[in-house]
């Protein structure tokens, strides 16, 4: 077990990639704190981890609320005395062009996709320094390294995540805190529903996937989870400040 007894906090872990990442961390021995705004979904992930013999607890957390983030991180430190891994995964997808996206949509994208990650990392960093190191993984997107049409709020926020990750990595590498960004492409999860609707439905998105992604298919969440395990474990011990793109070649196709 390559994460034996490490304490991991994962936001947005009630479904999709966040859930798959939490599951694989628990399989490898971590104690996983499941944070999701949907308390029922978070509890379901934690229950599935426990049923498989792992250790997990669920904390209902809306990362758009500063106090909720503070309670999540400080509460975990109070219970476990340390946090070894923070995976800032929770995010939202707001579609549309400059003239279509309301100011509130841009503000929401920034608050959830960028500001929440900044705040969680800011709160946990002193404890990671004090304990001699840690790992922060920020979920961005391949939209953080190239551009999607009609996705100004999403692409802007995800580019910001990559920039923020790189800046954090430079500032804290000397403290043995590694910070990387996860940049998945098309993964078949409910998270894509807003963009699927924007594209014209499931048939339209399936055509897009077949024709625009060089590998000609979606990823499944479990494939991304393998990359998460690499990034949060000692397997990537000399890697920091990187944006790991996993998108079937879409961003270079």
C-alpha positions as CSV (number, residue, x, y, z in Angstrom):
1,X,0.0,0.0,0.0
2,X,1.8,3.1,-1.2
3,X,-0.3,5.6,0.7
4,X,-0.5,3.6,4.0
5,X,-1.9,5.7,6.9
6,X,-1.7,9.0,4.9
7,X,-4.5,11.5,5.5
8,X,-6.1,12.7,2.3
9,X,-8.8,15.3,1.8
10,X,-10.6,15.1,-1.6
11,X,-13.2,17.7,-2.6
12,X,-15.9,16.9,-5.1
13,X,-15.5,13.2,-4.2
14,X,-19.2,12.3,-4.3
15,X,-19.1,11.3,-8.0
16,X,-17.0,11.0,-11.1
17,X,-13.3,11.6,-11.1
18,X,-13.3,12.8,-7.4
19,X,-15.0,9.6,-6.3
20,X,-12.6,7.4,-8.4
21,X,-9.6,9.2,-7.0
22,X,-10.8,8.8,-3.4
23,X,-11.5,5.1,-4.0
24,X,-8.0,4.4,-5.3
25,X,-6.3,6.4,-2.5
26,X,-8.2,4.4,0.1
27,X,-7.3,1.1,-1.7
28,X,-3.7,2.1,-1.3
29,X,-4.1,2.6,2.5
30,X,-5.0,6.3,2.9
31,X,-7.6,7.6,5.3
32,X,-9.8,9.6,3.0
33,X,-11.9,12.6,4.0
34,X,-14.7,12.8,1.4
35,X,-15.9,16.4,0.8
36,X,-18.9,17.0,-1.4
37,X,-21.7,19.5,-1.4
38,X,-24.1,16.6,-1.9
39,X,-23.8,15.0,1.5
40,X,-25.7,11.9,0.4
41,X,-23.3,11.3,-2.5
42,X,-20.3,11.9,-0.2
43,X,-21.6,9.4,2.4
44,X,-22.1,6.9,-0.4
45,X,-18.5,7.1,-1.5
46,X,-17.3,6.8,2.1
47,X,-19.6,3.8,2.6
48,X,-18.3,2.1,-0.5
49,X,-14.7,2.6,0.7
50,X,-15.4,1.2,4.1
51,X,-17.3,-1.8,2.5
52,X,-14.1,-2.5,0.5
53,X,-12.1,-2.5,3.7
54,X,-10.8,1.0,3.5
55,X,-11.1,4.0,5.9
56,X,-13.1,7.1,5.0
57,X,-15.3,9.7,6.4
58,X,-17.7,12.2,4.7
59,X,-18.0,15.9,5.4
60,X,-20.8,17.8,3.5
61,X,-18.9,20.8,2.1
62,X,-19.9,23.5,-0.4
63,X,-16.5,24.9,-1.5
64,X,-18.2,28.1,-2.6
65,X,-18.5,28.9,1.1
66,X,-15.3,30.1,2.7
67,X,-16.3,29.0,6.2
68,X,-17.1,25.5,4.9
69,X,-13.6,25.1,3.5
70,X,-12.1,26.4,6.7
71,X,-14.1,23.9,8.7
72,X,-13.2,21.0,6.4
73,X,-9.4,21.6,6.6
74,X,-9.2,22.7,10.3
75,X,-11.6,20.0,11.4
76,X,-9.5,17.3,9.6
77,X,-6.4,18.6,11.2
78,X,-8.1,18.6,14.6
79,X,-9.2,15.0,14.2
80,X,-6.1,13.5,12.5
81,X,-3.3,16.0,13.5
82,X,-2.1,16.1,9.9
83,X,-3.1,16.3,6.2
84,X,-0.7,14.6,3.8
85,X,-2.7,15.0,0.6
86,X,-5.1,17.7,-0.5
87,X,-6.9,17.0,-3.8
88,X,-8.8,20.2,-4.8
89,X,-11.1,18.6,-7.3
90,X,-14.6,20.2,-6.9
91,X,-15.5,22.3,-9.9
92,X,-18.3,23.7,-12.0
93,X,-18.7,24.0,-15.8
94,X,-20.4,27.2,-17.1
95,X,-20.7,27.2,-20.9
96,X,-21.0,30.1,-23.3
97,X,-19.2,32.9,-25.1
98,X,-18.3,36.3,-23.8
99,X,-21.7,37.8,-24.6
100,X,-23.6,34.8,-23.4
101,X,-22.1,34.2,-20.0
102,X,-23.6,36.3,-17.2
103,X,-21.2,38.1,-14.8
104,X,-22.6,35.8,-12.1
105,X,-21.5,32.8,-14.2
106,X,-17.9,34.1,-14.4
107,X,-17.9,34.9,-10.7
108,X,-19.2,31.4,-9.8
109,X,-16.5,29.8,-12.0
110,X,-13.8,31.8,-10.3
111,X,-15.1,31.2,-6.8
112,X,-15.4,27.4,-7.2
113,X,-12.7,26.5,-9.7
114,X,-10.0,28.9,-8.5
115,X,-10.7,30.7,-5.2
116,X,-11.8,27.6,-3.4
117,X,-8.5,25.8,-4.3
118,X,-6.5,28.8,-3.3
119,X,-8.2,29.0,0.1
120,X,-8.0,25.3,0.9
121,X,-4.3,25.3,0.0
122,X,-3.6,28.4,1.9
123,X,-5.2,26.9,5.1
124,X,-3.4,23.6,4.8
125,X,0.0,24.9,3.9
126,X,1.3,25.8,7.3
127,X,0.6,22.3,8.6
128,X,2.3,20.7,5.6
129,X,5.4,22.8,6.2
130,X,5.4,22.0,9.9
131,X,5.2,18.2,9.3
132,X,8.0,18.3,6.7
133,X,6.0,18.0,3.5
134,X,2.8,17.2,1.7
135,X,1.1,17.0,-1.7
136,X,-1.5,19.3,-3.2
137,X,-3.2,18.3,-6.4
138,X,-5.4,20.9,-8.1
139,X,-7.8,19.7,-10.7
140,X,-7.7,21.9,-13.8
141,X,-8.6,20.5,-17.2
142,X,-7.1,20.2,-20.7
143,X,-9.1,23.4,-21.1
144,X,-6.3,24.9,-18.8
145,X,-3.7,24.3,-21.5
146,X,-5.7,24.9,-24.7
147,X,-9.0,26.5,-25.5
148,X,-12.6,25.3,-26.0
149,X,-15.0,27.2,-28.2
150,X,-17.8,29.0,-26.3
151,X,-16.4,28.2,-22.9
152,X,-14.9,31.5,-21.7
153,X,-15.7,31.1,-18.0
154,X,-14.5,27.5,-17.8
155,X,-11.3,27.9,-19.9
156,X,-10.3,31.1,-18.1
157,X,-10.7,29.6,-14.6
158,X,-8.8,26.4,-15.6
159,X,-5.9,28.3,-17.1
160,X,-5.8,30.2,-13.8
161,X,-5.6,26.9,-11.9
162,X,-2.6,25.9,-13.9
163,X,-0.9,29.2,-13.3
164,X,-1.7,29.2,-9.6
165,X,-0.4,25.6,-9.3
166,X,2.9,26.5,-10.8
167,X,3.3,29.6,-8.6
168,X,2.6,27.5,-5.5
169,X,5.1,24.9,-6.5
170,X,7.9,27.4,-6.9
171,X,7.2,29.0,-3.6
172,X,6.9,25.8,-1.5
173,X,9.2,23.2,-3.1
174,X,11.9,24.0,-0.6
175,X,9.5,22.9,2.1
176,X,9.0,19.5,0.4
177,X,5.4,20.4,-0.5
178,X,4.7,19.3,-4.1
179,X,1.9,21.0,-6.1
180,X,0.7,19.7,-9.4
181,X,-2.3,20.1,-11.7
182,X,-4.5,17.3,-13.1
183,X,-5.7,18.2,-16.6
184,X,-8.2,15.6,-17.8
185,X,-10.0,15.8,-21.1
186,X,-13.3,14.2,-21.9
187,X,-14.3,11.8,-19.1
188,X,-17.7,10.2,-19.2
189,X,-19.2,11.5,-16.0
190,X,-22.2,13.7,-15.0
191,X,-20.0,16.7,-14.8
192,X,-20.2,17.1,-18.6
193,X,-24.0,17.5,-18.7
194,X,-24.0,21.3,-19.2
195,X,-21.6,21.1,-22.2
196,X,-23.4,18.1,-23.6
197,X,-26.6,20.1,-23.6
198,X,-24.8,23.0,-25.2
199,X,-23.5,20.7,-27.9
200,X,-27.0,19.5,-28.7
201,X,-27.3,16.3,-26.8
202,X,-25.7,12.9,-26.3
203,X,-25.5,12.0,-30.0
204,X,-23.8,15.2,-30.9
205,X,-21.2,14.8,-28.1
206,X,-20.5,11.1,-29.1
207,X,-19.8,12.3,-32.7
208,X,-17.5,15.0,-31.3
209,X,-15.6,12.4,-29.2
210,X,-15.2,10.0,-32.2
211,X,-14.0,12.7,-34.6
212,X,-12.1,15.2,-32.5
213,X,-10.2,13.0,-30.0
214,X,-7.3,11.1,-31.7
215,X,-8.0,8.0,-29.5
216,X,-11.6,8.2,-30.6
217,X,-13.2,7.6,-27.2
218,X,-14.0,9.0,-23.8
219,X,-11.9,8.2,-20.8
220,X,-13.5,6.5,-17.8
221,X,-13.0,7.9,-14.3
222,X,-10.9,5.0,-13.2
223,X,-8.3,5.8,-15.9
224,X,-7.9,9.3,-14.4
225,X,-7.7,7.8,-10.9
226,X,-4.5,6.0,-11.9
227,X,-2.9,9.3,-12.7
228,X,-4.2,10.8,-9.5
229,X,-2.5,8.0,-7.5
230,X,0.7,8.7,-9.3
231,X,0.5,12.4,-8.6
232,X,-0.3,12.1,-4.9
233,X,2.1,9.3,-4.1
234,X,5.9,9.0,-3.9
235,X,5.9,7.6,-7.4
236,X,6.0,11.3,-8.5
237,X,8.4,12.3,-5.8
238,X,10.5,14.6,-8.0
239,X,7.6,16.1,-9.9
240,X,6.2,19.5,-9.0
241,X,4.7,22.5,-10.9
242,X,3.4,20.3,-13.7
243,X,0.1,20.2,-15.5
244,X,-0.5,16.5,-16.4
245,X,-2.7,16.3,-19.4
246,X,-4.8,13.1,-19.9
247,X,-7.1,13.7,-22.9
248,X,-6.5,11.0,-25.5
249,X,-4.5,13.4,-27.6
250,X,-7.3,16.1,-28.0
251,X,-5.0,19.0,-27.0
252,X,-2.5,18.1,-29.7
253,X,-4.7,16.6,-32.3
